[in-house]
Amino acid sequence: MVSNKKKIFLISTEPSGDLLGYDLIQQIYKRFKNIEIIGVGGDKMNELKFKSFLPTDGMNVNGIVEVLLKLKKFIKYLNKVKQLIILTKPDLVITIDSPSFNYRIVKKLQFLRPKTKFVHLVAPTVWAWKKYRAKGFAFNYDLILTLFDFEPRFFKKYNKNTFCIGHPIFYKKKLTGNKIKKTITFFPGSRENEIDYILPKMILVYKKLKFIYKDLDFALVTLPSLKKKILNEIGNNKINIVTSNASKVRILKDTKLAIAASGTVILELSRNLIPSIVVYDSNFFTSIIVKYLVKLKWANLVNIILNKNTIPEFLFSNYKVDNVVNNVELLVKQKELYESQIYDFLNLKSKMLIKKKNPMDLAVDYIKNRL
């Protein structure tokens, strides 16, 4: 008997994409019965009716020089994923984030048309650099779904099937924080190379702040896969390391101030009204190239979306221990500075959802027309 079950091959190779994939899989299975979802994903996706064909460990690297150093490994992994898609013959390939990796796979699979269609979730940041990527993406995908409302215009002139669905973080219920918050929480990044360049200075910041604020607690939030690496970096400096989601939720409820690597976590912190300081650093050559190519006032998405210097940023050569410590002291001492961030965060939600709808429900509305 021939099965009429539709098959989706979903690809997510990094933690932020893993969370989106988790939400998307849940919503697809909620809406459809005759669907099988297979592919490549992380720990969250594997909690569901999904089993990753390949582990994603070691694939979560960003930066120009950092990627080049692992290029051979990436090409080998890419070819494995491509062969899996050819063998499984899906009706739909959905790629999440990781634009350089996913675009190269989809470009190599265009010969699978018309049986297989291609969807991408989380648009590449063509508005920040490499605007020419918009054309290539638009031509190789049947549907592009963006998280921010200013993004579709970069792709629509090449592909009218580009739509904003909003950001799932802002559809989730805001955490109810403790009345008295007494924890400063560090987020050193979700990639191995970020730990290498961001964590060492965070440790020095932590040591200074621990001396200054003896009445406060300190925590560091990371992924289970990065805990061993972080423990090696921290050495004898004792700090509460949080890896489970349940523990993370408890810490966020008690977090007075966060010091975080630029990334999706900044949106999560703003959604939960936690004032923050953004930091970032990378390989010397990567930082030089980024400074030359990226023409933006700010690095973090909150400032970019609000077009305002809401969250202080210390990037690359400006990421210095004293700069961060001094700004922590300002936010702790000056109530108006602290509360101004919260006020801006309250205004952010209205810009992050489409008619207050669940972004993943909107995503499925668009995807179902390609099945």
Secondary structure, 3 states (H helix, E strand, C coil): CCCCCEEEEEECCCHHHHHHHHHHHHHHHHHCCCEEEEEECCHHHHCCCCCECCCCCCCCCCCHHHHHHCHHHHHHHHHHHHHHHHHHCCCEEEEECCHHHHHHHHHHCHHHCCCCEEEEECCCCCCCCCCCHHHHHHHHCCEEEECCCCCCHHHHCCCCCEEECCCHHHCCCCCCCCCCCCEEEEECCCCHHHHHHHHHHHHHHHHHHHHHCCCCEEEEECCHHHHHHHHHHHCCCCCEEECCHHHHHHHHHHEEEEEEECCCHHHHHHHCCCCEEEEECCCHHHHHHHHHHCCCCCCCHHHHHHCCCCCCEEEHHHCCHHHHHHHHHHHHHCHHHHHHHHHHHHHHHHHCCCCCCCHHHHHHHHHHCCC
